[in-house]
Amino acid sequence: MRIGPGEIGAHLAAAPSVTDVRVLRAGDRLVGCLTANGPVDTGRLLCDLRMGLPATMTPDELLVLPEFPLTAGGKVDMQALRELAAARPADAAAPDPDDLVPLLRRVWQEVLGATEIDGNSDFFALGGDSLPAARLAATLHRETAVRCRLRTIFAHPRFDDHVEQVQLLLAPGGRTPIGVP
């Protein structure tokens, strides 16, 4: 499927305070790099993009920079930008397997506003829909660097099933979770 960086960039550029945008591939990830003249809620922006663009055109993450690196000729240095995008943030390390269930429980509670989450809790029965699902995916990615697609959340709305799918994503040489092509 064709990815249109210009169309993705246009959606990003329409956000308040965004001043410049570049969309690029960094390894197997699609990254939206942007500069802004004020604060940018990247989680909210990713949610909006997921609602307005096909899944294949939604960046895996957004990287907000104070300014883009420039070449000696004054143009945006795409290679340097690609290297910045490829670097993993230090705080986005894969969680310890023993910490996974409490971490996911906390994220579900925050996203759904629920106080109790047990193994049989159903994401949709607790009030979840596409927007909280996008927040769940964005929060999980931001805190753990794990990329869980919305399809996986929709296909596995029971908490224990969702945990199992995230464990598959974390496993070395792990399988592709069910519901994710």
Backbone as a chain_set.jsonl record, in Angstrom:
{"seq": "MRIGPGEIGAHLAAAPSVTDVRVLRAGDRLVGCLTANGPVDTGRLLCDLRMGLPATMTPDELLVLPEFPLTAGGKVDMQALRELAAARPADAAAPDPDDLVPLLRRVWQEVLGATEIDGNSDFFALGGDSLPAARLAATLHRETAVRCRLRTIFAHPRFDDHVEQVQLLLAPGGRTPIGVP", "coords": {"N": [[0.845, -1.181, 0.0], [0.519, 2.211, -0.774], [2.247, 4.859, 0.806], [1.592, 8.12, 1.674], [3.577, 10.614, 2.304], [3.237, 13.384, 2.08], [0.469, 13.817, 2.431], [0.142, 12.858, 5.032], [1.816, 14.648, 6.338], [0.396, 17.003, 5.852], [-1.87, 16.66, 7.45], [-0.622, 16.645, 9.963], [0.544, 19.202, 9.978], [-1.662, 20.798, 10.227], [-2.26, 20.885, 12.876], [-2.55, 22.742, 15.952], [0.02, 25.034, 16.758], [2.054, 23.624, 15.413], [4.838, 24.004, 13.36], [6.54, 23.052, 11.326], [6.957, 20.095, 9.333], [8.107, 16.789, 8.758], [7.865, 13.634, 7.314], [8.959, 10.368, 7.642], [10.611, 7.206, 6.995], [12.009, 5.206, 9.475], [13.905, 2.716, 9.817], [11.772, 0.079, 10.3], [9.697, 1.634, 11.016], [7.25, 4.236, 10.765], [7.692, 7.608, 11.04], [6.683, 10.707, 12.274], [8.104, 13.764, 12.162], [8.357, 16.832, 13.799], [8.319, 20.394, 14.256], [7.521, 22.982, 16.567], [5.839, 25.942, 17.793], [4.961, 25.995, 20.33], [3.475, 24.024, 23.003], [2.862, 20.546, 22.201], [0.494, 18.072, 22.114], [1.28, 15.029, 21.703], [0.152, 12.487, 22.007], [-2.603, 12.953, 21.738], [-2.596, 14.048, 19.175], [-1.719, 11.848, 17.667], [-3.899, 10.174, 18.097], [-5.902, 11.641, 16.762], [-4.874, 11.479, 14.164], [-5.086, 8.723, 13.712], [-7.807, 8.515, 13.531], [-8.349, 9.907, 11.21], [-6.79, 8.97, 9.105], [-5.778, 6.17, 7.035], [-4.678, 3.085, 8.585], [-2.164, 2.294, 7.638], [-1.015, 4.693, 7.021], [-0.643, 6.05, 9.336], [1.578, 7.477, 11.538], [3.999, 5.669, 13.469], [5.106, 6.871, 15.59], [5.509, 10.197, 16.951], [7.885, 12.712, 16.711], [8.952, 15.416, 18.379], [10.81, 18.22, 17.806], [13.1, 20.878, 18.708], [14.181, 22.225, 16.582], [14.824, 21.421, 13.122], [17.592, 19.424, 12.026], [20.099, 20.849, 9.951], [21.619, 20.887, 6.68], [24.858, 21.885, 5.365], [24.142, 23.56, 3.333], [21.8, 24.675, 4.207], [19.426, 23.259, 4.02], [16.931, 20.897, 5.212], [18.417, 18.291, 6.914], [17.955, 15.253, 6.019], [19.065, 12.733, 6.496], [20.291, 13.007, 9.022], [18.0, 13.59, 10.455], [16.624, 11.196, 10.131], [18.312, 9.514, 11.596], [17.973, 10.583, 14.168], [15.274, 9.947, 14.515], [15.412, 7.202, 14.479], [16.661, 6.549, 16.833], [15.993, 5.171, 19.966], [14.021, 6.37, 22.645], [15.402, 6.725, 25.933], [13.715, 6.224, 28.084], [11.829, 4.543, 27.089], [11.853, 1.653, 27.381], [11.553, -1.887, 26.989], [9.184, -3.435, 29.081], [9.82, -5.235, 32.124], [8.933, -8.644, 32.251], [7.573, -9.354, 34.625], [6.529, -6.952, 35.421], [4.668, -6.312, 33.544], [1.827, -6.93, 33.664], [0.867, -5.31, 35.895], [1.554, -2.794, 34.809], [0.024, -2.677, 32.402], [-2.516, -2.877, 33.549], [-2.626, -0.468, 34.993], [-2.495, 1.37, 32.852], [-4.861, 0.738, 31.448], [-6.692, 1.472, 33.445], [-6.23, 4.258, 33.611], [-6.851, 5.108, 30.977], [-9.502, 4.274, 30.664], [-10.759, 5.245, 32.894], [-11.435, 3.582, 34.94], [-11.691, 1.875, 38.077], [-11.237, -0.729, 38.947], [-9.657, -3.403, 37.431], [-9.762, -6.568, 36.188], [-8.803, -9.912, 35.163], [-10.897, -10.693, 33.472], [-12.036, -8.363, 32.659], [-13.622, -6.345, 30.269], [-12.71, -4.339, 27.624], [-14.528, -2.8, 26.078], [-16.928, -3.068, 27.454], [-16.332, -1.605, 29.663], [-16.556, 0.927, 28.773], [-14.894, 1.615, 26.695], [-13.937, 2.714, 23.402], [-13.126, 3.602, 20.026], [-11.493, 5.93, 20.361], [-10.463, 5.845, 23.123], [-9.124, 3.401, 22.713], [-7.148, 4.13, 20.886], [-5.741, 5.899, 22.521], [-4.853, 4.09, 24.44], [-3.118, 2.457, 22.897], [-1.241, 4.425, 22.107], [-0.225, 5.295, 24.608], [0.863, 2.928, 25.598], [2.85, 2.519, 23.68], [4.412, 4.834, 24.059], [5.34, 4.496, 26.698], [6.598, 1.998, 26.707], [7.69, 1.357, 24.251], [6.427, -0.552, 22.804], [4.53, -1.544, 20.104], [1.28, -1.704, 19.652], [-1.313, -2.533, 17.69], [-4.466, -0.991, 16.839], [-6.291, -2.811, 15.844], [-5.602, -5.142, 17.186], [-6.369, -4.563, 19.8], [-9.132, -4.297, 19.428], [-9.743, -6.871, 18.556], [-9.114, -8.381, 20.766], [-10.489, -7.724, 23.393], [-10.721, -8.464, 26.073], [-9.064, -8.248, 29.178], [-7.014, -10.16, 30.04], [-6.562, -11.464, 27.599], [-5.599, -9.357, 26.07], [-3.231, -8.806, 27.459], [-1.828, -11.165, 26.854], [-1.463, -10.834, 24.085], [0.221, -8.567, 24.042], [2.413, -9.656, 25.333], [3.249, -11.43, 23.353], [4.201, -9.594, 21.511], [6.407, -8.662, 22.878], [8.057, -10.86, 23.136], [11.2, -12.328, 22.348], [11.868, -12.694, 18.99], [9.248, -13.059, 18.692], [5.837, -13.975, 17.793], [3.601, -12.556, 15.363], [0.971, -10.718, 16.691], [-2.394, -11.963, 16.948], [-4.763, -10.812, 14.658], [-3.27, -8.835, 13.659], [-1.802, -7.951, 10.716]], "CA": [[0.0, 0.0, 0.0], [1.303, 3.438, -0.904], [2.235, 5.794, 1.938], [1.715, 9.483, 1.164], [4.126, 11.503, 3.336], [2.667, 14.731, 1.954], [-0.862, 13.822, 3.035], [0.349, 12.723, 6.472], [2.361, 15.931, 6.762], [-0.673, 18.018, 5.835], [-2.67, 16.446, 8.665], [0.173, 17.08, 11.113], [0.751, 20.654, 9.904], [-2.904, 21.481, 10.589], [-2.384, 20.921, 14.338], [-2.146, 24.015, 16.542], [1.414, 25.302, 17.118], [3.026, 22.916, 14.574], [5.396, 24.951, 12.396], [7.155, 22.363, 10.2], [6.742, 18.656, 9.428], [8.719, 15.843, 7.83], [7.449, 12.263, 7.604], [9.983, 9.505, 7.069], [10.783, 5.85, 7.491], [13.194, 4.969, 10.313], [13.846, 1.266, 9.932], [10.447, -0.409, 9.922], [8.707, 2.526, 11.614], [6.908, 5.498, 10.118], [7.85, 8.614, 12.083], [6.366, 12.088, 11.952], [8.998, 14.697, 12.863], [7.773, 18.161, 13.693], [8.737, 21.495, 15.115], [6.332, 23.711, 17.009], [6.096, 27.17, 18.54], [4.255, 25.827, 21.593], [3.354, 22.616, 23.382], [2.135, 19.66, 21.303], [0.036, 16.842, 22.754], [1.521, 14.012, 20.681], [-0.819, 11.409, 22.166], [-3.865, 13.423, 21.154], [-2.374, 14.204, 17.741], [-1.726, 10.503, 17.095], [-5.306, 9.722, 18.119], [-6.591, 12.329, 15.668], [-4.389, 10.91, 12.903], [-5.666, 7.385, 13.566], [-9.21, 8.669, 13.159], [-8.484, 10.538, 9.903], [-5.944, 8.363, 8.082], [-5.71, 4.706, 7.083], [-3.672, 2.583, 9.53], [-0.839, 2.258, 7.007], [-0.492, 6.052, 6.909], [-0.543, 6.652, 10.656], [2.939, 7.293, 12.058], [4.169, 4.86, 14.675], [5.377, 7.825, 16.656], [5.783, 11.582, 16.581], [9.094, 13.226, 17.329], [8.906, 16.884, 18.41], [12.163, 18.762, 17.923], [13.121, 22.343, 18.76], [14.447, 22.631, 15.192], [15.336, 20.326, 12.315], [19.006, 19.551, 11.669], [20.265, 21.403, 8.608], [22.866, 20.635, 5.956], [25.656, 23.1, 5.191], [23.42, 24.41, 2.388], [20.609, 25.239, 4.838], [18.241, 22.42, 3.837], [16.74, 19.908, 6.273], [19.292, 17.132, 6.769], [17.067, 14.106, 6.191], [19.812, 11.621, 7.084], [20.409, 13.283, 10.459], [16.651, 13.472, 10.995], [16.346, 9.752, 10.168], [19.089, 8.967, 12.716], [17.273, 10.997, 15.388], [14.028, 9.188, 14.606], [15.722, 5.787, 14.714], [17.124, 6.379, 18.214], [14.914, 4.889, 20.923], [14.154, 7.138, 23.869], [15.908, 5.928, 27.044], [12.643, 5.833, 28.996], [10.902, 3.646, 26.423], [12.435, 0.322, 27.37], [10.575, -2.962, 27.145], [8.97, -3.694, 30.501], [10.145, -6.536, 32.685], [7.709, -9.453, 32.177], [6.855, -9.321, 35.901], [5.895, -5.642, 35.557], [3.758, -6.082, 32.428], [0.413, -6.93, 34.058], [0.537, -4.077, 36.622], [1.664, -1.658, 33.899], [-1.163, -2.665, 31.546], [-3.684, -2.588, 34.396], [-2.61, 0.977, 35.258], [-2.82, 2.083, 31.613], [-6.295, 0.537, 31.222], [-7.423, 2.298, 34.416], [-6.099, 5.661, 33.216], [-7.541, 5.351, 29.713], [-10.945, 4.024, 30.789], [-11.294, 5.847, 34.103], [-11.965, 2.486, 35.756], [-10.909, 1.658, 39.304], [-10.892, -2.145, 39.06], [-9.454, -4.151, 36.194], [-9.322, -7.936, 36.45], [-8.516, -10.669, 33.95], [-12.072, -10.798, 32.613], [-12.542, -7.033, 32.314], [-13.763, -6.139, 28.833], [-12.397, -2.962, 27.263], [-15.709, -2.104, 25.581], [-17.931, -3.056, 28.52], [-15.919, -0.559, 30.599], [-16.747, 2.23, 28.143], [-13.904, 1.862, 25.653], [-14.299, 2.763, 21.991], [-11.929, 3.806, 19.21], [-10.604, 6.958, 20.899], [-9.673, 5.27, 24.213], [-8.232, 2.364, 22.176], [-5.991, 4.84, 20.332], [-4.97, 6.388, 23.669], [-4.204, 2.921, 25.025], [-2.002, 2.099, 22.025], [-0.236, 5.494, 22.171], [0.396, 5.273, 25.932], [1.697, 1.723, 25.653], [4.043, 2.763, 22.853], [5.231, 5.874, 24.684], [5.959, 4.017, 27.935], [7.32, 0.73, 26.583], [8.142, 1.198, 22.867], [5.672, -1.65, 22.216], [3.533, -1.044, 19.158], [0.086, -2.547, 19.65], [-2.264, -1.945, 16.748], [-5.86, -0.894, 17.274], [-6.96, -4.071, 15.491], [-5.342, -6.115, 18.239], [-7.219, -4.193, 20.939], [-10.509, -4.618, 19.076], [-9.891, -8.327, 18.448], [-8.854, -8.983, 22.079], [-10.873, -6.702, 24.363], [-10.637, -8.952, 27.451], [-7.763, -7.84, 29.707], [-6.032, -11.242, 29.971], [-6.239, -11.695, 26.187], [-4.764, -8.227, 25.651], [-1.906, -9.049, 28.053], [-1.197, -12.225, 26.065], [-1.039, -10.26, 22.807], [1.381, -7.706, 24.291], [3.528, -10.561, 25.62], [3.728, -11.91, 22.063], [4.977, -8.507, 20.919], [7.652, -8.507, 23.635], [8.871, -12.067, 23.09], [12.257, -12.306, 21.336], [11.461, -13.483, 17.841], [7.842, -13.358, 18.95], [4.906, -14.031, 16.682], [2.746, -11.414, 15.134], [-0.279, -10.933, 17.422], [-3.582, -12.258, 16.175], [-5.48, -9.603, 14.276], [-2.311, -7.877, 13.095], [-1.189, -8.547, 9.527]], "C": [[0.888, 1.241, 0.0], [1.13, 4.32, 0.332], [2.471, 7.182, 1.355], [2.245, 10.426, 2.229], [3.55, 12.906, 3.276], [1.302, 14.839, 2.612], [-0.759, 13.717, 4.557], [0.85, 14.053, 7.031], [1.323, 17.025, 6.806], [-1.562, 17.883, 7.069], [-1.918, 16.947, 9.897], [0.32, 18.601, 11.141], [-0.494, 21.436, 10.305], [-3.082, 21.594, 12.099], [-1.91, 22.268, 14.875], [-0.674, 23.984, 16.966], [2.455, 24.53, 16.317], [3.507, 23.872, 13.489], [6.03, 24.283, 11.177], [7.049, 20.863, 10.436], [7.566, 17.928, 8.374], [8.255, 14.459, 8.268], [8.432, 11.348, 6.901], [9.932, 8.106, 7.673], [12.078, 5.804, 8.291], [13.18, 3.478, 10.611], [12.482, 0.805, 9.445], [9.324, 0.473, 10.464], [8.494, 3.768, 10.762], [6.887, 6.56, 11.215], [7.499, 9.99, 11.529], [7.257, 12.986, 12.801], [8.404, 16.09, 12.696], [8.441, 19.143, 14.635], [7.472, 22.275, 15.454], [6.74, 24.961, 17.758], [5.348, 27.176, 19.867], [4.155, 24.355, 21.923], [2.504, 21.829, 22.387], [1.774, 18.403, 22.091], [0.139, 15.728, 21.716], [0.541, 12.851, 20.788], [-2.14, 11.758, 21.512], [-3.738, 13.539, 19.636], [-2.36, 12.843, 17.049], [-3.136, 9.931, 17.056], [-6.082, 10.344, 16.964], [-6.169, 11.762, 14.313], [-4.99, 9.534, 12.66], [-7.124, 7.447, 13.139], [-9.352, 9.177, 11.72], [-7.682, 9.909, 8.777], [-6.037, 6.849, 8.15], [-4.573, 4.275, 8.01], [-2.273, 2.592, 8.932], [-0.209, 3.637, 6.888], [-0.393, 6.76, 8.252], [0.859, 6.427, 11.188], [2.937, 6.433, 13.323], [4.469, 5.751, 15.865], [5.601, 9.207, 16.071], [6.988, 12.052, 17.382], [9.048, 14.75, 17.235], [10.321, 17.379, 18.694], [12.114, 20.284, 18.024], [13.388, 22.942, 17.376], [14.966, 21.419, 14.444], [16.83, 20.519, 12.079], [19.121, 20.013, 10.21], [21.597, 20.987, 8.001], [23.637, 21.953, 5.87], [24.965, 24.085, 4.248], [22.12, 24.982, 2.945], [19.326, 24.445, 4.634], [18.131, 21.436, 4.997], [17.596, 18.682, 5.951], [18.477, 15.872, 7.075], [17.792, 12.912, 6.805], [19.954, 11.812, 8.598], [19.051, 13.151, 11.135], [16.263, 11.994, 11.133], [17.08, 9.1, 11.34], [18.45, 9.347, 14.053], [16.007, 10.166, 15.596], [14.279, 7.722, 14.931], [16.157, 5.527, 16.151], [15.916, 6.174, 19.12], [15.097, 5.773, 22.144], [14.561, 6.223, 25.023], [14.792, 5.443, 27.956], [11.627, 4.902, 28.349], [11.529, 2.271, 26.265], [11.338, -0.712, 27.55], [10.423, -3.279, 28.629], [9.435, -5.084, 30.886], [8.859, -7.363, 32.636], [6.902, -9.448, 33.472], [6.102, -8.007, 36.1], [4.807, -5.4, 34.514], [2.297, -5.985, 32.871], [0.071, -5.685, 34.87], [0.589, -2.83, 35.726], [0.425, -1.568, 33.014], [-2.42, -2.35, 32.345], [-3.77, -1.087, 34.659], [-3.016, 1.77, 34.01], [-4.308, 1.93, 31.293], [-7.094, 1.419, 32.172], [-7.388, 3.769, 34.025], [-6.94, 5.975, 31.981], [-9.053, 5.244, 29.863], [-11.578, 4.713, 31.993], [-11.913, 4.813, 35.03], [-11.083, 2.31, 36.994], [-10.442, 0.22, 39.427], [-10.788, -2.774, 37.678], [-8.995, -5.543, 36.601], [-9.156, -8.654, 35.113], [-9.673, -10.756, 32.975], [-12.654, -9.448, 32.228], [-12.537, -6.869, 30.797], [-13.611, -4.649, 28.526], [-13.664, -2.187, 26.882], [-16.813, -2.044, 26.627], [-17.612, -1.973, 29.552], [-15.99, 0.836, 29.979], [-15.747, 2.561, 27.048], [-14.533, 1.918, 24.275], [-13.029, 3.097, 21.232], [-10.976, 4.856, 19.781], [-9.82, 6.46, 22.119], [-8.723, 4.157, 23.736], [-6.975, 3.015, 21.585], [-5.118, 5.398, 21.457], [-4.2, 5.251, 24.332], [-2.973, 2.541, 24.212], [-0.883, 3.138, 22.115], [0.494, 5.494, 23.515], [1.316, 4.075, 26.065], [2.976, 1.926, 24.847], [4.979, 3.775, 23.504], [5.987, 5.334, 25.897], [6.83, 2.785, 27.764], [7.955, 0.508, 25.221], [7.477, -0.001, 22.199], [4.595, -1.061, 21.325], [2.393, -2.045, 19.067], [-0.946, -1.871, 18.757], [-3.68, -1.923, 17.319], [-6.624, -2.176, 16.971], [-6.781, -5.121, 16.576], [-6.218, -5.826, 19.45], [-8.67, -4.571, 20.646], [-10.737, -6.128, 19.021], [-9.754, -9.025, 19.799], [-9.196, -7.985, 23.186], [-10.815, -7.153, 25.819], [-9.215, -8.73, 27.955], [-6.714, -8.948, 29.585], [-5.619, -11.549, 28.532], [-5.335, -10.59, 25.652], [-3.337, -8.397, 26.193], [-1.151, -10.093, 27.237], [-0.681, -11.693, 24.728], [0.185, -9.358, 22.974], [2.606, -8.561, 24.612], [4.104, -11.13, 24.328], [4.596, -10.854, 21.376], [6.343, -8.366, 21.584], [8.592, -9.692, 23.501], [9.946, -11.948, 22.023], [11.864, -13.227, 20.18], [10.001, -13.86, 17.919], [7.002, -13.344, 17.69], [4.195, -12.7, 16.518], [1.442, -11.662, 15.88], [-1.44, -11.19, 16.47], [-4.299, -10.948, 15.871], [-4.561, -8.55, 13.706], [-1.647, -8.518, 11.905], [0.32, -8.407, 9.568]], "O": [[1.895, 1.292, 0.706], [0.021, 4.502, 0.835], [3.439, 7.395, 0.625], [1.459, 10.991, 2.99], [3.391, 13.554, 4.311], [1.004, 15.833, 3.275], [-1.48, 14.401, 5.283], [0.372, 14.525, 8.063], [1.354, 17.882, 7.69], [-1.96, 18.885, 7.663], [-2.5, 17.593, 10.768], [0.232, 19.216, 12.204], [-0.399, 22.605, 10.68], [-3.962, 22.32, 12.562], [-0.984, 22.868, 14.329], [-0.202, 22.973, 17.485], [3.649, 24.753, 16.518], [2.701, 24.478, 12.783], [6.058, 24.878, 10.1], [7.049, 20.402, 11.577], [7.702, 18.394, 7.243], [8.254, 14.15, 9.459], [8.712, 11.518, 5.714], [9.305, 7.865, 8.704], [13.114, 6.299, 7.846], [12.519, 3.032, 11.549], [12.082, 1.099, 8.319], [8.149, 0.114, 10.386], [9.417, 4.281, 10.129], [6.157, 6.432, 12.198], [7.96, 10.381, 10.457], [7.17, 12.966, 14.028], [8.0, 16.48, 11.601], [9.034, 18.779, 15.65], [6.483, 22.231, 14.722], [7.844, 25.043, 18.295], [5.129, 28.233, 20.459], [4.695, 23.52, 21.198], [1.557, 22.359, 21.806], [2.645, 17.751, 22.666], [-0.792, 15.505, 20.942], [0.139, 12.286, 19.771], [-2.726, 10.936, 20.808], [-4.656, 13.176, 18.9], [-2.925, 12.695, 15.965], [-3.518, 9.277, 16.086], [-6.83, 9.656, 16.27], [-6.999, 11.585, 13.421], [-5.364, 9.208, 11.533], [-7.62, 6.544, 12.466], [-10.364, 8.91, 11.073], [-7.865, 10.268, 7.614], [-6.343, 6.295, 9.206], [-3.612, 5.02, 8.199], [-1.299, 2.865, 9.635], [0.999, 3.749, 6.677], [-0.088, 7.952, 8.299], [1.295, 5.279, 11.283], [2.004, 6.47, 14.126], [4.131, 5.426, 17.003], [5.846, 9.371, 14.875], [7.084, 11.81, 18.585], [9.099, 15.31, 16.14], [10.94, 17.005, 19.689], [11.2, 20.914, 17.492], [12.891, 24.017, 17.043], [15.492, 20.489, 15.055], [17.292, 21.652, 11.945], [18.333, 19.61, 9.355], [22.577, 20.764, 8.713], [23.128, 23.005, 6.256], [25.171, 25.295, 4.347], [21.409, 25.697, 2.239], [18.251, 24.897, 5.027], [19.116, 21.168, 5.686], [17.509, 18.113, 4.863], [18.33, 15.477, 8.231], [17.187, 12.152, 7.562], [19.756, 10.868, 9.363], [18.959, 12.658, 12.259], [15.652, 11.593, 12.123], [16.525, 8.226, 12.006], [18.392, 8.525, 14.968], [15.708, 9.738, 16.711], [13.458, 7.075, 15.58], [16.035, 4.404, 16.639], [14.938, 6.918, 19.045], [16.216, 5.916, 22.635], [14.12, 5.076, 25.089], [14.901, 4.366, 28.543], [10.658, 4.508, 28.997], [11.712, 1.786, 25.149], [10.317, -0.446, 28.186], [11.415, -3.379, 29.352], [9.441, -5.999, 30.062], [7.79, -6.838, 32.949], [5.674, -9.529, 33.429], [5.14, -7.956, 36.867], [4.097, -4.397, 34.584], [1.602, -5.044, 32.486], [-0.934, -5.04, 34.572], [-0.232, -1.923, 35.869], [-0.165, -0.495, 32.888], [-3.296, -1.631, 31.864], [-4.846, -0.497, 34.563], [-3.786, 2.725, 34.1], [-4.951, 2.905, 30.902], [-8.068, 2.049, 31.758], [-8.408, 4.454, 34.1], [-7.65, 6.979, 31.941], [-9.799, 6.021, 29.267], [-12.803, 4.761, 32.103], [-12.81, 5.127, 35.813], [-9.88, 2.567, 36.954], [-9.36, -0.032, 39.958], [-11.709, -2.688, 36.865], [-7.974, -5.697, 37.271], [-9.351, -8.056, 34.054], [-9.455, -10.88, 31.769], [-13.67, -9.394, 31.535], [-11.563, -7.214, 30.129], [-14.304, -3.81, 29.103], [-13.849, -1.049, 27.314], [-17.558, -1.066, 26.679], [-18.509, -1.479, 30.235], [-15.541, 1.812, 30.581], [-15.752, 3.675, 26.525], [-15.536, 1.255, 24.009], [-11.937, 2.888, 21.761], [-9.76, 4.685, 19.692], [-8.603, 6.638, 22.154], [-7.638, 3.992, 24.294], [-5.868, 2.507, 21.765], [-3.891, 5.374, 21.358], [-3.049, 5.418, 24.736], [-1.9, 2.327, 24.775], [0.291, 2.777, 22.19], [1.711, 5.674, 23.552], [2.425, 4.194, 26.586], [4.06, 1.546, 25.289], [6.196, 3.593, 23.5], [7.151, 5.678, 26.102], [7.714, 2.54, 28.585], [8.701, -0.457, 25.052], [7.917, -0.428, 21.132], [3.839, -0.183, 21.744], [2.538, -3.111, 18.469], [-1.393, -0.761, 19.045], [-4.035, -2.737, 18.172], [-7.496, -2.584, 17.738], [-7.695, -5.897, 16.854], [-6.752, -6.751, 20.062], [-9.36, -5.105, 21.514], [-11.805, -6.609, 19.398], [-10.231, -10.149, 19.96], [-8.299, -7.458, 23.844], [-10.856, -6.314, 26.719], [-8.257, -8.997, 27.229], [-5.623, -8.697, 29.073], [-4.456, -11.859, 28.273], [-4.415, -10.852, 24.876], [-2.362, -8.163, 25.48], [0.037, -9.923, 26.96], [0.411, -12.057, 24.291], [1.088, -9.382, 22.139], [3.719, -8.224, 24.206], [5.318, -11.296, 24.216], [5.598, -11.179, 20.741], [7.32, -7.995, 20.934], [9.795, -9.556, 23.725], [9.657, -11.516, 20.907], [11.565, -14.403, 20.387], [9.558, -14.834, 17.31], [7.389, -12.785, 16.664], [4.192, -11.85, 17.408], [0.85, -12.729, 15.717], [-1.462, -10.699, 15.341], [-4.42, -10.082, 16.737], [-5.018, -7.478, 13.309], [-0.983, -9.543, 12.058], [1.007, -8.852, 8.648]]}, "num_chains": 1, "name": "protein.A"}
